[in-house]
Amino acid sequence: MELRQLAVVVAVAEEGGFTAAAQRLRTVQSTVSTVVRALERDLGTPLFHRTTHRVVLTPAGEAFMPAARAALEAVARARAAVSPVCGRVRLGVCPGLLADWHRALAALRGVHPGLVVEVRQVRAGDAAPAESTVDVVLTEVAGGADRAAVPSAELVTTPLPREELVLATAPGGSPFAPADLSELSLVDFPPGWAIRAAADRAFPCRRRSLEVDDLAVAAGLVRAGLAACVLPASAASRFADLTVRRFDRPPPWQLAAVHRGDPSPAVAALLAQLG
C-alpha cells in the first residue's frame, strides 16, 4: 500500500467520482481507476460501489477512509515539521460554527511559527472566498457537492469530520428527541449563523420562540426551562448540565473548508491542521 494510492482513494471519495478526482489530482481518469483497482485487489475488498451516475463508498470503504486520511495528514505534518511555512493566510469563520478550529490554529502555530493567521467572521452560505477578503472559509455545508466553480476561480470544498444535530433541553428528562419540533418552544440564532442554516433545513416547520446571538445566552434559556435548542453535538457537549436528546434519524452537521483550487503553501498548511 502506497501513499499515492491513499491520496487517490480519498480524492475519489471526496469528489464523488473518478473523473472529478482525476481533475483534482491533475491526472487522467484511467490512471485513477487503475490505482483504485490495484488497492482494492491488495485489500481483497471493493472500496466503492460503481454505478452509471455516481460512485459511493462501500462499508469497507467507509471503514477505510478515516485511517487513509489520518495517514495522509501524518505525512503532511511530518513534511511540515522540516519545511515550516511562512506568510499569511486569511480564515473566514461562520458565527455559531463551534468547531474546535481554535485548537487547529494553536497546533498550526506550533508547526509553523512564522505563519500568521487572520480570522474574520463571514455569514453562513458565503462559501466563495473573495480574493480580497479571505483565503479559506470554514462553514457548514448542506449537500454532498465537493467541488464548485465560480467565474473568477475554481473553489474546492474539503469536508471535515461529520457529526449530528441534537436537541438540548433543561436538565433531566428523556434522552430521545421528538421527530416533530413544532410543539416545542425553541431558542434560535440569527440568519447567517451556521447553526441556524442547518436547523432551517432539518426542521423547517419548527416554532422559533426566542432568538439570540450568543450560545451561552441560549444555553442559559435552555437551562432555565424556557426553551429547547437545536445544536451540533459538539456544541451541546460544552454545556454539561443540559440534557442532550438525540433524534431517531439524526440530521447531519457537516463542516467544510472552502478554498480556491491549487492552494498556496500557507493555505495547504492550514487545511492540513483543520482536517
C-alpha positions as YAML, in Angstrom:
chain: A
units: angstrom
residues:
- id: 1
  name: MET
  ca: [0.00, 0.00, 0.00]
- id: 2
  name: GLU
  ca: [1.40, 3.36, -1.06]
- id: 3
  name: LEU
  ca: [0.63, 6.92, -0.03]
- id: 4
  name: ARG
  ca: [-0.27, 7.72, -3.62]
- id: 5
  name: GLN
  ca: [-2.96, 5.05, -3.52]
- id: 6
  name: LEU
  ca: [-4.38, 6.53, -0.33]
- id: 7
  name: ALA
  ca: [-4.43, 10.02, -1.86]
- id: 8
  name: VAL
  ca: [-6.29, 8.75, -4.93]
- id: 9
  name: VAL
  ca: [-8.90, 6.83, -2.91]
- id: 10
  name: VAL
  ca: [-9.53, 9.84, -0.67]
- id: 11
  name: ALA
  ca: [-9.89, 12.09, -3.72]
- id: 12
  name: VAL
  ca: [-12.45, 9.75, -5.31]
- id: 13
  name: ALA
  ca: [-14.44, 9.60, -2.07]
- id: 14
  name: GLU
  ca: [-14.42, 13.37, -1.57]
- id: 15
  name: GLU
  ca: [-15.09, 14.23, -5.21]
- id: 16
  name: GLY
  ca: [-17.76, 11.57, -5.67]
- id: 17
  name: GLY
  ca: [-16.32, 10.18, -8.90]
- id: 18
  name: PHE
  ca: [-13.23, 9.14, -10.82]
- id: 19
  name: THR
  ca: [-13.31, 11.95, -13.37]
- id: 20
  name: ALA
  ca: [-13.58, 14.69, -10.74]
- id: 21
  name: ALA
  ca: [-10.84, 13.02, -8.71]
- id: 22
  name: ALA
  ca: [-8.61, 12.95, -11.78]
- id: 23
  name: GLN
  ca: [-9.19, 16.67, -12.32]
- id: 24
  name: ARG
  ca: [-8.29, 17.38, -8.71]
- id: 25
  name: LEU
  ca: [-5.15, 15.23, -8.90]
- id: 26
  name: ARG
  ca: [-4.16, 16.63, -12.33]
- id: 27
  name: THR
  ca: [-4.13, 13.22, -13.98]
- id: 28
  name: VAL
  ca: [-6.41, 11.16, -16.21]
- id: 29
  name: GLN
  ca: [-9.46, 9.11, -15.23]
- id: 30
  name: SER
  ca: [-7.91, 5.81, -16.38]
- id: 31
  name: THR
  ca: [-4.96, 6.30, -14.01]
- id: 32
  name: VAL
  ca: [-7.29, 6.93, -11.07]
- id: 33
  name: SER
  ca: [-9.33, 3.80, -11.90]
- id: 34
  name: THR
  ca: [-6.18, 1.69, -12.21]
- id: 35
  name: VAL
  ca: [-4.81, 2.87, -8.86]
- id: 36
  name: VAL
  ca: [-8.12, 2.21, -7.08]
- id: 37
  name: ARG
  ca: [-8.48, -1.28, -8.56]
- id: 38
  name: ALA
  ca: [-4.90, -2.14, -7.55]
- id: 39
  name: LEU
  ca: [-5.54, -1.09, -3.96]
- id: 40
  name: GLU
  ca: [-8.84, -2.99, -3.87]
- id: 41
  name: ARG
  ca: [-7.02, -6.14, -5.04]
- id: 42
  name: ASP
  ca: [-4.38, -5.60, -2.38]
- id: 43
  name: LEU
  ca: [-7.04, -5.21, 0.32]
- id: 44
  name: GLY
  ca: [-9.19, -8.03, -1.01]
- id: 45
  name: THR
  ca: [-12.39, -5.98, -0.96]
- id: 46
  name: PRO
  ca: [-14.06, -3.26, -3.05]
- id: 47
  name: LEU
  ca: [-13.92, 0.26, -1.62]
- id: 48
  name: PHE
  ca: [-16.53, 1.78, -3.95]
- id: 49
  name: HIS
  ca: [-19.92, 0.93, -5.41]
- id: 50
  name: ARG
  ca: [-19.74, 1.98, -9.06]
- id: 51
  name: THR
  ca: [-22.95, 2.91, -10.86]
- id: 52
  name: THR
  ca: [-23.69, 4.71, -14.11]
- id: 53
  name: HIS
  ca: [-24.28, 8.04, -12.41]
- id: 54
  name: ARG
  ca: [-22.16, 8.05, -9.26]
- id: 55
  name: VAL
  ca: [-19.57, 6.36, -7.09]
- id: 56
  name: VAL
  ca: [-20.18, 5.76, -3.38]
- id: 57
  name: LEU
  ca: [-18.16, 4.11, -0.64]
- id: 58
  name: THR
  ca: [-18.88, 0.52, 0.35]
- id: 59
  name: PRO
  ca: [-19.00, -0.33, 4.09]
- id: 60
  name: ALA
  ca: [-15.36, -1.39, 3.77]
- id: 61
  name: GLY
  ca: [-14.60, 1.94, 2.10]
- id: 62
  name: GLU
  ca: [-16.32, 3.86, 4.90]
- id: 63
  name: ALA
  ca: [-14.18, 1.99, 7.44]
- id: 64
  name: PHE
  ca: [-11.00, 2.53, 5.41]
- id: 65
  name: MET
  ca: [-11.39, 6.25, 4.84]
- id: 66
  name: PRO
  ca: [-10.61, 7.66, 8.35]
- id: 67
  name: ALA
  ca: [-7.35, 5.70, 8.52]
- id: 68
  name: ALA
  ca: [-6.40, 6.76, 4.99]
- id: 69
  name: ARG
  ca: [-6.99, 10.43, 5.80]
- id: 70
  name: ALA
  ca: [-5.07, 10.08, 9.07]
- id: 71
  name: ALA
  ca: [-2.09, 8.58, 7.25]
- id: 72
  name: LEU
  ca: [-2.02, 11.39, 4.69]
- id: 73
  name: GLU
  ca: [-2.34, 14.03, 7.40]
- id: 74
  name: ALA
  ca: [0.51, 12.42, 9.37]
- id: 75
  name: VAL
  ca: [2.74, 12.59, 6.31]
- id: 76
  name: ALA
  ca: [1.78, 16.22, 5.74]
- id: 77
  name: ARG
  ca: [2.68, 17.07, 9.33]
- id: 78
  name: ALA
  ca: [5.99, 15.22, 9.04]
- id: 79
  name: ARG
  ca: [6.87, 17.19, 5.92]
- id: 80
  name: ALA
  ca: [5.77, 20.43, 7.52]
- id: 81
  name: ALA
  ca: [7.96, 19.75, 10.55]
- id: 82
  name: VAL
  ca: [11.08, 20.03, 8.41]
- id: 83
  name: SER
  ca: [9.68, 22.62, 5.99]
- id: 84
  name: PRO
  ca: [7.95, 25.30, 8.05]
- id: 85
  name: VAL
  ca: [5.72, 27.68, 6.11]
- id: 86
  name: CYS
  ca: [5.81, 31.45, 6.49]
- id: 87
  name: GLY
  ca: [3.46, 34.12, 5.27]
- id: 88
  name: ARG
  ca: [-0.17, 34.97, 5.95]
- id: 89
  name: VAL
  ca: [-3.49, 33.17, 5.49]
- id: 90
  name: ARG
  ca: [-6.97, 34.66, 6.00]
- id: 91
  name: LEU
  ca: [-9.60, 32.38, 7.51]
- id: 92
  name: GLY
  ca: [-13.31, 33.20, 7.38]
- id: 93
  name: VAL
  ca: [-15.44, 31.52, 10.08]
- id: 94
  name: CYS
  ca: [-19.24, 31.47, 10.26]
- id: 95
  name: PRO
  ca: [-20.76, 32.54, 13.60]
- id: 96
  name: GLY
  ca: [-22.06, 29.69, 15.68]
- id: 97
  name: LEU
  ca: [-19.85, 27.18, 13.92]
- id: 98
  name: LEU
  ca: [-18.40, 25.87, 17.17]
- id: 99
  name: ALA
  ca: [-15.83, 23.66, 15.52]
- id: 100
  name: ASP
  ca: [-12.65, 23.31, 17.55]
- id: 101
  name: TRP
  ca: [-10.87, 25.38, 14.95]
- id: 102
  name: HIS
  ca: [-9.04, 27.35, 17.63]
- id: 103
  name: ARG
  ca: [-7.20, 24.14, 18.59]
- id: 104
  name: ALA
  ca: [-6.21, 23.64, 14.96]
- id: 105
  name: LEU
  ca: [-4.81, 27.18, 14.90]
- id: 106
  name: ALA
  ca: [-2.83, 26.53, 18.07]
- id: 107
  name: ALA
  ca: [-1.38, 23.36, 16.52]
- id: 108
  name: LEU
  ca: [-0.64, 25.26, 13.32]
- id: 109
  name: ARG
  ca: [1.34, 27.87, 15.22]
- id: 110
  name: GLY
  ca: [3.39, 25.11, 16.84]
- id: 111
  name: VAL
  ca: [4.30, 23.60, 13.46]
- id: 112
  name: HIS
  ca: [4.60, 26.87, 11.51]
- id: 113
  name: PRO
  ca: [5.51, 29.65, 13.96]
- id: 114
  name: GLY
  ca: [6.20, 32.04, 11.08]
- id: 115
  name: LEU
  ca: [2.72, 31.67, 9.58]
- id: 116
  name: VAL
  ca: [0.24, 34.43, 10.52]
- id: 117
  name: VAL
  ca: [-3.48, 33.53, 10.50]
- id: 118
  name: GLU
  ca: [-6.09, 36.28, 10.32]
- id: 119
  name: VAL
  ca: [-9.61, 35.21, 11.39]
- id: 120
  name: ARG
  ca: [-12.69, 37.07, 10.13]
- id: 121
  name: GLN
  ca: [-16.40, 36.43, 10.55]
- id: 122
  name: VAL
  ca: [-18.48, 35.53, 7.48]
- id: 123
  name: ARG
  ca: [-22.15, 34.62, 7.06]
- id: 124
  name: ALA
  ca: [-23.28, 31.04, 6.51]
- id: 125
  name: GLY
  ca: [-23.70, 30.50, 2.80]
- id: 126
  name: ASP
  ca: [-20.89, 32.88, 1.87]
- id: 127
  name: ALA
  ca: [-18.79, 29.92, 0.81]
- id: 128
  name: ALA
  ca: [-16.96, 31.67, -2.01]
- id: 129
  name: PRO
  ca: [-13.70, 33.14, -0.72]
- id: 130
  name: ALA
  ca: [-13.29, 36.53, -2.37]
- id: 131
  name: GLU
  ca: [-9.78, 37.33, -3.50]
- id: 132
  name: SER
  ca: [-9.67, 40.48, -1.41]
- id: 133
  name: THR
  ca: [-11.37, 39.09, 1.71]
- id: 134
  name: VAL
  ca: [-10.37, 35.57, 2.83]
- id: 135
  name: ASP
  ca: [-8.41, 32.58, 1.54]
- id: 136
  name: VAL
  ca: [-10.40, 29.84, 3.28]
- id: 137
  name: VAL
  ca: [-14.00, 29.79, 4.56]
- id: 138
  name: LEU
  ca: [-14.83, 27.39, 7.40]
- id: 139
  name: THR
  ca: [-18.55, 26.78, 7.11]
- id: 140
  name: GLU
  ca: [-21.45, 24.33, 7.48]
- id: 141
  name: VAL
  ca: [-22.47, 22.76, 4.18]
- id: 142
  name: ALA
  ca: [-25.80, 21.37, 3.08]
- id: 143
  name: GLY
  ca: [-25.14, 18.74, 0.47]
- id: 144
  name: GLY
  ca: [-22.61, 16.30, -0.84]
- id: 145
  name: ALA
  ca: [-21.11, 18.51, -3.53]
- id: 146
  name: ASP
  ca: [-17.37, 18.58, -3.03]
- id: 147
  name: ARG
  ca: [-16.48, 20.99, -5.79]
- id: 148
  name: ALA
  ca: [-17.95, 24.25, -7.03]
- id: 149
  name: ALA
  ca: [-16.91, 26.73, -9.65]
- id: 150
  name: VAL
  ca: [-17.29, 30.47, -9.88]
- id: 151
  name: PRO
  ca: [-16.30, 32.69, -12.81]
- id: 152
  name: SER
  ca: [-13.15, 34.05, -11.19]
- id: 153
  name: ALA
  ca: [-11.69, 30.90, -9.64]
- id: 154
  name: GLU
  ca: [-12.29, 27.24, -9.03]
- id: 155
  name: LEU
  ca: [-13.43, 26.50, -5.50]
- id: 156
  name: VAL
  ca: [-12.77, 23.24, -3.72]
- id: 157
  name: THR
  ca: [-14.73, 22.06, -0.68]
- id: 158
  name: THR
  ca: [-12.69, 19.96, 1.74]
- id: 159
  name: PRO
  ca: [-15.11, 18.10, 4.07]
- id: 160
  name: LEU
  ca: [-14.24, 17.94, 7.76]
- id: 161
  name: PRO
  ca: [-15.38, 15.22, 10.19]
- id: 162
  name: ARG
  ca: [-19.18, 14.89, 10.28]
- id: 163
  name: GLU
  ca: [-21.30, 14.82, 13.43]
- id: 164
  name: GLU
  ca: [-25.02, 15.33, 14.11]
- id: 165
  name: LEU
  ca: [-27.54, 17.86, 15.34]
- id: 166
  name: VAL
  ca: [-29.13, 17.16, 18.73]
- id: 167
  name: LEU
  ca: [-31.80, 18.78, 20.89]
- id: 168
  name: ALA
  ca: [-30.54, 20.42, 24.10]
- id: 169
  name: THR
  ca: [-33.14, 20.69, 26.89]
- id: 170
  name: ALA
  ca: [-33.23, 21.54, 30.59]
- id: 171
  name: PRO
  ca: [-31.50, 19.04, 32.91]
- id: 172
  name: GLY
  ca: [-33.39, 15.77, 33.28]
- id: 173
  name: GLY
  ca: [-35.93, 14.12, 31.06]
- id: 174
  name: SER
  ca: [-35.81, 11.70, 28.16]
- id: 175
  name: PRO
  ca: [-32.62, 11.15, 26.16]
- id: 176
  name: PHE
  ca: [-34.69, 10.95, 22.95]
- id: 177
  name: ALA
  ca: [-35.83, 13.91, 20.89]
- id: 178
  name: PRO
  ca: [-39.26, 14.08, 19.25]
- id: 179
  name: ALA
  ca: [-39.28, 13.91, 15.46]
- id: 180
  name: ASP
  ca: [-41.70, 16.86, 15.30]
- id: 181
  name: LEU
  ca: [-40.45, 20.05, 16.97]
- id: 182
  name: SER
  ca: [-43.46, 22.17, 16.01]
- id: 183
  name: GLU
  ca: [-44.97, 21.93, 19.51]
- id: 184
  name: LEU
  ca: [-41.79, 22.94, 21.34]
- id: 185
  name: SER
  ca: [-40.66, 26.40, 22.37]
- id: 186
  name: LEU
  ca: [-37.24, 26.82, 20.78]
- id: 187
  name: VAL
  ca: [-34.41, 29.30, 21.14]
- id: 188
  name: ASP
  ca: [-32.77, 30.01, 17.80]
- id: 189
  name: PHE
  ca: [-29.97, 32.05, 16.26]
- id: 190
  name: PRO
  ca: [-29.99, 34.88, 13.69]
- id: 191
  name: PRO
  ca: [-29.88, 34.30, 9.93]
- id: 192
  name: GLY
  ca: [-26.27, 33.99, 8.82]
- id: 193
  name: TRP
  ca: [-25.36, 31.67, 11.68]
- id: 194
  name: ALA
  ca: [-24.20, 28.20, 10.68]
- id: 195
  name: ILE
  ca: [-26.44, 26.51, 13.27]
- id: 196
  name: ARG
  ca: [-29.48, 28.46, 12.03]
- id: 197
  name: ALA
  ca: [-28.85, 27.39, 8.43]
- id: 198
  name: ALA
  ca: [-28.59, 23.72, 9.37]
- id: 199
  name: ALA
  ca: [-31.67, 23.82, 11.62]
- id: 200
  name: ASP
  ca: [-33.71, 25.60, 8.93]
- id: 201
  name: ARG
  ca: [-33.04, 22.72, 6.56]
- id: 202
  name: ALA
  ca: [-33.59, 19.93, 9.08]
- id: 203
  name: PHE
  ca: [-36.66, 21.39, 10.83]
- id: 204
  name: PRO
  ca: [-38.33, 23.93, 8.51]
- id: 205
  name: CYS
  ca: [-41.63, 23.86, 10.46]
- id: 206
  name: ARG
  ca: [-40.22, 24.41, 13.93]
- id: 207
  name: ARG
  ca: [-41.59, 27.28, 16.02]
- id: 208
  name: ARG
  ca: [-38.91, 29.84, 16.95]
- id: 209
  name: SER
  ca: [-39.98, 31.46, 20.22]
- id: 210
  name: LEU
  ca: [-36.69, 33.17, 21.07]
- id: 211
  name: GLU
  ca: [-33.73, 34.38, 19.04]
- id: 212
  name: VAL
  ca: [-30.34, 35.28, 20.48]
- id: 213
  name: ASP
  ca: [-26.86, 35.79, 19.07]
- id: 214
  name: ASP
  ca: [-24.89, 34.22, 21.89]
- id: 215
  name: LEU
  ca: [-24.52, 30.49, 22.61]
- id: 216
  name: ALA
  ca: [-24.06, 30.99, 26.35]
- id: 217
  name: VAL
  ca: [-27.28, 33.03, 26.49]
- id: 218
  name: ALA
  ca: [-29.09, 30.30, 24.55]
- id: 219
  name: ALA
  ca: [-27.80, 27.70, 26.99]
- id: 220
  name: GLY
  ca: [-28.99, 29.82, 29.91]
- id: 221
  name: LEU
  ca: [-32.51, 29.99, 28.47]
- id: 222
  name: VAL
  ca: [-32.50, 26.23, 27.97]
- id: 223
  name: ARG
  ca: [-31.15, 25.65, 31.47]
- id: 224
  name: ALA
  ca: [-33.99, 27.74, 32.92]
- id: 225
  name: GLY
  ca: [-36.54, 25.56, 31.15]
- id: 226
  name: LEU
  ca: [-37.76, 28.39, 28.92]
- id: 227
  name: ALA
  ca: [-36.94, 26.68, 25.62]
- id: 228
  name: ALA
  ca: [-35.08, 23.87, 23.92]
- id: 229
  name: CYS
  ca: [-32.34, 24.41, 21.34]
- id: 230
  name: VAL
  ca: [-31.10, 22.53, 18.28]
- id: 231
  name: LEU
  ca: [-27.29, 22.37, 18.44]
- id: 232
  name: PRO
  ca: [-24.41, 20.39, 16.98]
- id: 233
  name: ALA
  ca: [-23.44, 17.59, 19.36]
- id: 234
  name: SER
  ca: [-20.01, 19.16, 19.94]
- id: 235
  name: ALA
  ca: [-21.65, 22.45, 20.94]
- id: 236
  name: ALA
  ca: [-24.17, 20.81, 23.28]
- id: 237
  name: SER
  ca: [-21.37, 18.88, 24.99]
- id: 238
  name: ARG
  ca: [-19.90, 22.18, 26.21]
- id: 239
  name: PHE
  ca: [-22.89, 22.68, 28.46]
- id: 240
  name: ALA
  ca: [-22.59, 19.52, 30.52]
- id: 241
  name: ASP
  ca: [-25.61, 20.22, 32.76]
- id: 242
  name: LEU
  ca: [-28.05, 20.27, 29.85]
- id: 243
  name: THR
  ca: [-29.79, 17.12, 28.62]
- id: 244
  name: VAL
  ca: [-28.71, 16.11, 25.14]
- id: 245
  name: ARG
  ca: [-31.55, 14.39, 23.32]
- id: 246
  name: ARG
  ca: [-30.79, 12.55, 20.09]
- id: 247
  name: PHE
  ca: [-33.12, 12.09, 17.14]
- id: 248
  name: ASP
  ca: [-34.00, 8.67, 15.73]
- id: 249
  name: ARG
  ca: [-32.77, 9.97, 12.39]
- id: 250
  name: PRO
  ca: [-30.02, 12.42, 13.37]
- id: 251
  name: PRO
  ca: [-29.73, 15.36, 10.96]
- id: 252
  name: PRO
  ca: [-26.11, 15.71, 9.81]
- id: 253
  name: TRP
  ca: [-23.85, 18.56, 10.83]
- id: 254
  name: GLN
  ca: [-21.25, 18.71, 8.08]
- id: 255
  name: LEU
  ca: [-18.42, 21.20, 8.23]
- id: 256
  name: ALA
  ca: [-16.09, 22.01, 5.37]
- id: 257
  name: ALA
  ca: [-13.22, 24.28, 4.41]
- id: 258
  name: VAL
  ca: [-13.90, 26.06, 1.11]
- id: 259
  name: HIS
  ca: [-10.90, 27.42, -0.74]
- id: 260
  name: ARG
  ca: [-9.62, 28.12, -4.21]
- id: 261
  name: GLY
  ca: [-8.02, 25.35, -6.21]
- id: 262
  name: ASP
  ca: [-4.26, 24.86, -6.17]
- id: 263
  name: PRO
  ca: [-3.83, 26.34, -2.67]
- id: 264
  name: SER
  ca: [-0.72, 28.20, -1.62]
- id: 265
  name: PRO
  ca: [1.67, 26.55, 0.88]
- id: 266
  name: ALA
  ca: [0.16, 28.69, 3.65]
- id: 267
  name: VAL
  ca: [-3.39, 27.60, 2.79]
- id: 268
  name: ALA
  ca: [-2.29, 23.96, 2.43]
- id: 269
  name: ALA
  ca: [-0.70, 24.09, 5.89]
- id: 270
  name: LEU
  ca: [-3.95, 25.44, 7.38]
- id: 271
  name: LEU
  ca: [-6.05, 22.79, 5.62]
- id: 272
  name: ALA
  ca: [-3.79, 20.04, 6.93]
- id: 273
  name: GLN
  ca: [-4.48, 21.14, 10.51]
- id: 274
  name: LEU
  ca: [-8.23, 21.65, 10.01]
- id: 275
  name: GLY
  ca: [-8.66, 18.19, 8.52]
...
